[in-house]
Amino acid sequence: MARIMSDIPALLLEKAALFDENDCWVWDGTKNDMGYGIIRIERKTRYVHILSHLAFIGTIPAGYQVDHRCHDPRTCVGGRACPHRPCFNYRHLKAVTPQENAARSVPRFRTHCPQGHPYDEANTAISKSGGRVCRKCRSAKAVARKKAQRAARGPIPPKTHCVNGHLFDEQNTFVDTNGHRHCRVCKRDHMRKVNGYKGPVENCPQGHPYDEANTYVVPATGHRQCRACKRERMAKARTSQKGD
């Protein structure tokens, strides 16, 4: 077996002596899982048809692929069972772009993906190599992958602080109708930015100062109330009751 690149032309011609000039030269040595002929050379596994192109045609342009022109996608089953993949006849080989290579493949003539989804305009995406991709199958794989990742990661503990670092405690947490938590401090800061915050209110609407003696804080809501206003309301209520 050849061990260096200079032995490749003689080895391939020796194998090709069993075939006619224009027939497929089928590699009778080792093949990979995809049906392509492979050979171990210079401590690397190389494709036989690519070595044949390098030996008898020339270098392969960067980004190009070696296509088997003997393969007819209209009559050949394609895939791993394709009888043309082990061919190394350089007359049947041509360096083409990935898009051109994909366009000549059997899947290009299929109307549905293996799962039965149609290859129509809405459901078909094009990969970087030029092949068709079923959008529904790709989405299903992405969902399955995320589910597996969540299962492996386990449940995520609830956050103890909001994005701005405020503690999600009982006093600072507001739960909306959808069950989502919101930070009261962040909401208050947002409203101040929208409405224009002019600093803390120092007097009630009637002008009484919000000092320590005159301010009552409601425990349930944390809102301030003016004691003087409350006393005035209570006095008016008693006066009204006496008048009745």
Secondary structure, DSSP 4 states (H G I P E B T S, - for coil): ---SGGGHHHHHHHHHTTS-TTS--B--S-B-TTS-BEEEETTEEEEHHHHHHHHHT-PPPTT-EEEETT--TTT---GGG-TTTTB--GGGEEEE-HHHHHHTSGGGG-SB-TTS-B--TTTEEE-TTS-EEEHHHHHHHHHHHHHHHHHHH-PPPPPSB-TTS-B--TTTEEE-TTS-EEEHHHHHHHHHHHHT------B-TTS-B--TTTEEE-TTT--EEEHHHHHHHHHHHHHHHHH-
